[in-house]
């Protein structure tokens, strides 16, 4: 399963359809090729005879959690290019909580 498929699964969440800020964060998210933590649900599911399609919700949950963590970490570390500089700390915190809730 591709990283694009994971991002598409998160974009399809109905809760995010009216939240252009989150959709923008999802679009800007990137990764390096190789094994990433959102690959683990696929490997685990395949190891027990499942399919990649069945693992997609788990991978999307990991993606949401990581995006949330990065938003908060950038605020705590006062990152010069953090999204909170554009969105404000209050809105960034709310977006991070929305992503965390979606991941759960």
mmCIF file of the C-alpha atoms, coordinates in Angstrom:
data_MODEL
# 
_entry.id   MODEL 
# 
loop_
_atom_site.group_PDB 
_atom_site.id 
_atom_site.type_symbol 
_atom_site.label_atom_id 
_atom_site.label_alt_id 
_atom_site.label_comp_id 
_atom_site.label_asym_id 
_atom_site.label_entity_id 
_atom_site.label_seq_id 
_atom_site.pdbx_PDB_ins_code 
_atom_site.Cartn_x 
_atom_site.Cartn_y 
_atom_site.Cartn_z 
_atom_site.occupancy 
_atom_site.B_iso_or_equiv 
_atom_site.pdbx_formal_charge 
_atom_site.auth_seq_id 
_atom_site.auth_comp_id 
_atom_site.auth_asym_id 
_atom_site.auth_atom_id 
_atom_site.pdbx_PDB_model_num 
ATOM 1   C CA . UNK A 1 1   ? 0.000   0.000   0.000  1.00 0.00 ? 1   UNK A CA 1 
ATOM 2   C CA . UNK A 1 2   ? 1.337   3.435   -0.854 1.00 0.00 ? 2   UNK A CA 1 
ATOM 3   C CA . UNK A 1 3   ? 1.765   6.464   1.360  1.00 0.00 ? 3   UNK A CA 1 
ATOM 4   C CA . UNK A 1 4   ? -0.682  8.227   -0.965 1.00 0.00 ? 4   UNK A CA 1 
ATOM 5   C CA . UNK A 1 5   ? -3.325  5.591   -0.177 1.00 0.00 ? 5   UNK A CA 1 
ATOM 6   C CA . UNK A 1 6   ? -2.877  6.196   3.553  1.00 0.00 ? 6   UNK A CA 1 
ATOM 7   C CA . UNK A 1 7   ? -3.235  9.956   3.085  1.00 0.00 ? 7   UNK A CA 1 
ATOM 8   C CA . UNK A 1 8   ? -6.322  9.418   0.893  1.00 0.00 ? 8   UNK A CA 1 
ATOM 9   C CA . UNK A 1 9   ? -7.936  7.250   3.594  1.00 0.00 ? 9   UNK A CA 1 
ATOM 10  C CA . UNK A 1 10  ? -7.456  10.028  6.150  1.00 0.00 ? 10  UNK A CA 1 
ATOM 11  C CA . UNK A 1 11  ? -8.727  12.703  3.733  1.00 0.00 ? 11  UNK A CA 1 
ATOM 12  C CA . UNK A 1 12  ? -11.928 10.656  3.275  1.00 0.00 ? 12  UNK A CA 1 
ATOM 13  C CA . UNK A 1 13  ? -12.838 10.849  6.967  1.00 0.00 ? 13  UNK A CA 1 
ATOM 14  C CA . UNK A 1 14  ? -16.125 12.775  7.049  1.00 0.00 ? 14  UNK A CA 1 
ATOM 15  C CA . UNK A 1 15  ? -15.011 14.745  10.104 1.00 0.00 ? 15  UNK A CA 1 
ATOM 16  C CA . UNK A 1 16  ? -12.208 16.313  8.064  1.00 0.00 ? 16  UNK A CA 1 
ATOM 17  C CA . UNK A 1 17  ? -14.242 17.259  4.973  1.00 0.00 ? 17  UNK A CA 1 
ATOM 18  C CA . UNK A 1 18  ? -14.992 20.740  6.348  1.00 0.00 ? 18  UNK A CA 1 
ATOM 19  C CA . UNK A 1 19  ? -11.524 21.325  7.790  1.00 0.00 ? 19  UNK A CA 1 
ATOM 20  C CA . UNK A 1 20  ? -9.290  22.751  5.053  1.00 0.00 ? 20  UNK A CA 1 
ATOM 21  C CA . UNK A 1 21  ? -6.445  23.258  7.535  1.00 0.00 ? 21  UNK A CA 1 
ATOM 22  C CA . UNK A 1 22  ? -6.234  19.534  8.288  1.00 0.00 ? 22  UNK A CA 1 
ATOM 23  C CA . UNK A 1 23  ? -6.575  18.639  4.614  1.00 0.00 ? 23  UNK A CA 1 
ATOM 24  C CA . UNK A 1 24  ? -3.641  20.968  3.904  1.00 0.00 ? 24  UNK A CA 1 
ATOM 25  C CA . UNK A 1 25  ? -1.544  19.391  6.649  1.00 0.00 ? 25  UNK A CA 1 
ATOM 26  C CA . UNK A 1 26  ? -2.275  15.950  5.220  1.00 0.00 ? 26  UNK A CA 1 
ATOM 27  C CA . UNK A 1 27  ? -1.262  17.066  1.739  1.00 0.00 ? 27  UNK A CA 1 
ATOM 28  C CA . UNK A 1 28  ? 2.036   18.546  2.940  1.00 0.00 ? 28  UNK A CA 1 
ATOM 29  C CA . UNK A 1 29  ? 2.970   15.456  4.976  1.00 0.00 ? 29  UNK A CA 1 
ATOM 30  C CA . UNK A 1 30  ? 5.837   13.523  3.485  1.00 0.00 ? 30  UNK A CA 1 
ATOM 31  C CA . UNK A 1 31  ? 7.987   10.543  4.274  1.00 0.00 ? 31  UNK A CA 1 
ATOM 32  C CA . UNK A 1 32  ? 11.203  8.879   3.249  1.00 0.00 ? 32  UNK A CA 1 
ATOM 33  C CA . UNK A 1 33  ? 11.085  5.631   1.359  1.00 0.00 ? 33  UNK A CA 1 
ATOM 34  C CA . UNK A 1 34  ? 11.809  2.533   3.381  1.00 0.00 ? 34  UNK A CA 1 
ATOM 35  C CA . UNK A 1 35  ? 10.135  1.117   6.434  1.00 0.00 ? 35  UNK A CA 1 
ATOM 36  C CA . UNK A 1 36  ? 8.021   3.679   8.252  1.00 0.00 ? 36  UNK A CA 1 
ATOM 37  C CA . UNK A 1 37  ? 5.915   3.125   11.349 1.00 0.00 ? 37  UNK A CA 1 
ATOM 38  C CA . UNK A 1 38  ? 2.719   3.201   9.287  1.00 0.00 ? 38  UNK A CA 1 
ATOM 39  C CA . UNK A 1 39  ? 4.089   0.191   7.388  1.00 0.00 ? 39  UNK A CA 1 
ATOM 40  C CA . UNK A 1 40  ? 3.826   -1.985  10.512 1.00 0.00 ? 40  UNK A CA 1 
ATOM 41  C CA . UNK A 1 41  ? 0.043   -2.498  10.349 1.00 0.00 ? 41  UNK A CA 1 
ATOM 42  C CA . UNK A 1 42  ? 0.457   -3.836  6.798  1.00 0.00 ? 42  UNK A CA 1 
ATOM 43  C CA . UNK A 1 43  ? 3.290   -6.187  7.757  1.00 0.00 ? 43  UNK A CA 1 
ATOM 44  C CA . UNK A 1 44  ? 1.390   -7.410  10.816 1.00 0.00 ? 44  UNK A CA 1 
ATOM 45  C CA . UNK A 1 45  ? -1.820  -8.012  8.913  1.00 0.00 ? 45  UNK A CA 1 
ATOM 46  C CA . UNK A 1 46  ? -0.046  -9.839  6.083  1.00 0.00 ? 46  UNK A CA 1 
ATOM 47  C CA . UNK A 1 47  ? 1.859   -11.983 8.597  1.00 0.00 ? 47  UNK A CA 1 
ATOM 48  C CA . UNK A 1 48  ? -1.390  -13.460 9.911  1.00 0.00 ? 48  UNK A CA 1 
ATOM 49  C CA . UNK A 1 49  ? -2.987  -13.988 6.499  1.00 0.00 ? 49  UNK A CA 1 
ATOM 50  C CA . UNK A 1 50  ? -4.819  -10.668 6.170  1.00 0.00 ? 50  UNK A CA 1 
ATOM 51  C CA . UNK A 1 51  ? -4.745  -8.171  3.358  1.00 0.00 ? 51  UNK A CA 1 
ATOM 52  C CA . UNK A 1 52  ? -3.246  -4.721  2.960  1.00 0.00 ? 52  UNK A CA 1 
ATOM 53  C CA . UNK A 1 53  ? -6.762  -3.349  2.527  1.00 0.00 ? 53  UNK A CA 1 
ATOM 54  C CA . UNK A 1 54  ? -7.713  -4.674  5.950  1.00 0.00 ? 54  UNK A CA 1 
ATOM 55  C CA . UNK A 1 55  ? -4.674  -2.937  7.472  1.00 0.00 ? 55  UNK A CA 1 
ATOM 56  C CA . UNK A 1 56  ? -5.375  0.468   5.909  1.00 0.00 ? 56  UNK A CA 1 
ATOM 57  C CA . UNK A 1 57  ? -7.401  1.819   8.876  1.00 0.00 ? 57  UNK A CA 1 
ATOM 58  C CA . UNK A 1 58  ? -4.563  0.924   11.244 1.00 0.00 ? 58  UNK A CA 1 
ATOM 59  C CA . UNK A 1 59  ? -1.976  2.622   9.047  1.00 0.00 ? 59  UNK A CA 1 
ATOM 60  C CA . UNK A 1 60  ? -4.201  5.699   8.750  1.00 0.00 ? 60  UNK A CA 1 
ATOM 61  C CA . UNK A 1 61  ? -4.530  5.797   12.561 1.00 0.00 ? 61  UNK A CA 1 
ATOM 62  C CA . UNK A 1 62  ? -0.749  5.719   12.962 1.00 0.00 ? 62  UNK A CA 1 
ATOM 63  C CA . UNK A 1 63  ? -0.426  8.508   10.383 1.00 0.00 ? 63  UNK A CA 1 
ATOM 64  C CA . UNK A 1 64  ? -2.979  10.664  12.253 1.00 0.00 ? 64  UNK A CA 1 
ATOM 65  C CA . UNK A 1 65  ? -1.202  10.088  15.554 1.00 0.00 ? 65  UNK A CA 1 
ATOM 66  C CA . UNK A 1 66  ? 2.187   11.011  14.119 1.00 0.00 ? 66  UNK A CA 1 
ATOM 67  C CA . UNK A 1 67  ? 0.869   14.157  12.457 1.00 0.00 ? 67  UNK A CA 1 
ATOM 68  C CA . UNK A 1 68  ? -0.663  15.173  15.785 1.00 0.00 ? 68  UNK A CA 1 
ATOM 69  C CA . UNK A 1 69  ? 2.586   14.502  17.638 1.00 0.00 ? 69  UNK A CA 1 
ATOM 70  C CA . UNK A 1 70  ? 4.601   16.570  15.149 1.00 0.00 ? 70  UNK A CA 1 
ATOM 71  C CA . UNK A 1 71  ? 2.238   19.535  15.464 1.00 0.00 ? 71  UNK A CA 1 
ATOM 72  C CA . UNK A 1 72  ? 2.546   19.583  19.252 1.00 0.00 ? 72  UNK A CA 1 
ATOM 73  C CA . UNK A 1 73  ? 6.293   18.880  19.226 1.00 0.00 ? 73  UNK A CA 1 
ATOM 74  C CA . UNK A 1 74  ? 6.902   21.828  16.895 1.00 0.00 ? 74  UNK A CA 1 
ATOM 75  C CA . UNK A 1 75  ? 5.051   24.117  19.311 1.00 0.00 ? 75  UNK A CA 1 
ATOM 76  C CA . UNK A 1 76  ? 6.939   22.801  22.335 1.00 0.00 ? 76  UNK A CA 1 
ATOM 77  C CA . UNK A 1 77  ? 10.286  23.118  20.555 1.00 0.00 ? 77  UNK A CA 1 
ATOM 78  C CA . UNK A 1 78  ? 9.382   26.548  19.134 1.00 0.00 ? 78  UNK A CA 1 
ATOM 79  C CA . UNK A 1 79  ? 10.306  25.352  15.640 1.00 0.00 ? 79  UNK A CA 1 
ATOM 80  C CA . UNK A 1 80  ? 10.941  28.299  13.327 1.00 0.00 ? 80  UNK A CA 1 
ATOM 81  C CA . UNK A 1 81  ? 9.007   26.679  10.453 1.00 0.00 ? 81  UNK A CA 1 
ATOM 82  C CA . UNK A 1 82  ? 6.286   24.952  12.488 1.00 0.00 ? 82  UNK A CA 1 
ATOM 83  C CA . UNK A 1 83  ? 2.714   25.106  11.199 1.00 0.00 ? 83  UNK A CA 1 
ATOM 84  C CA . UNK A 1 84  ? 1.672   26.823  14.440 1.00 0.00 ? 84  UNK A CA 1 
ATOM 85  C CA . UNK A 1 85  ? 3.429   29.974  13.223 1.00 0.00 ? 85  UNK A CA 1 
ATOM 86  C CA . UNK A 1 86  ? 0.929   30.211  10.370 1.00 0.00 ? 86  UNK A CA 1 
ATOM 87  C CA . UNK A 1 87  ? -2.131  28.787  12.114 1.00 0.00 ? 87  UNK A CA 1 
ATOM 88  C CA . UNK A 1 88  ? -1.633  30.055  15.668 1.00 0.00 ? 88  UNK A CA 1 
ATOM 89  C CA . UNK A 1 89  ? -1.044  27.924  18.733 1.00 0.00 ? 89  UNK A CA 1 
ATOM 90  C CA . UNK A 1 90  ? -4.696  27.551  19.711 1.00 0.00 ? 90  UNK A CA 1 
ATOM 91  C CA . UNK A 1 91  ? -5.832  26.376  16.298 1.00 0.00 ? 91  UNK A CA 1 
ATOM 92  C CA . UNK A 1 92  ? -2.797  24.110  15.937 1.00 0.00 ? 92  UNK A CA 1 
ATOM 93  C CA . UNK A 1 93  ? -3.531  22.510  19.309 1.00 0.00 ? 93  UNK A CA 1 
ATOM 94  C CA . UNK A 1 94  ? -7.161  21.939  18.275 1.00 0.00 ? 94  UNK A CA 1 
ATOM 95  C CA . UNK A 1 95  ? -6.077  20.403  14.955 1.00 0.00 ? 95  UNK A CA 1 
ATOM 96  C CA . UNK A 1 96  ? -3.624  18.155  16.776 1.00 0.00 ? 96  UNK A CA 1 
ATOM 97  C CA . UNK A 1 97  ? -6.412  16.967  19.090 1.00 0.00 ? 97  UNK A CA 1 
ATOM 98  C CA . UNK A 1 98  ? -8.704  16.330  16.117 1.00 0.00 ? 98  UNK A CA 1 
ATOM 99  C CA . UNK A 1 99  ? -6.000  14.224  14.479 1.00 0.00 ? 99  UNK A CA 1 
ATOM 100 C CA . UNK A 1 100 ? -5.366  12.388  17.746 1.00 0.00 ? 100 UNK A CA 1 
ATOM 101 C CA . UNK A 1 101 ? -9.074  11.636  18.103 1.00 0.00 ? 101 UNK A CA 1 
ATOM 102 C CA . UNK A 1 102 ? -9.235  10.375  14.518 1.00 0.00 ? 102 UNK A CA 1 
ATOM 103 C CA . UNK A 1 103 ? -6.262  8.123   15.196 1.00 0.00 ? 103 UNK A CA 1 
ATOM 104 C CA . UNK A 1 104 ? -7.995  6.614   18.183 1.00 0.00 ? 104 UNK A CA 1 
# 
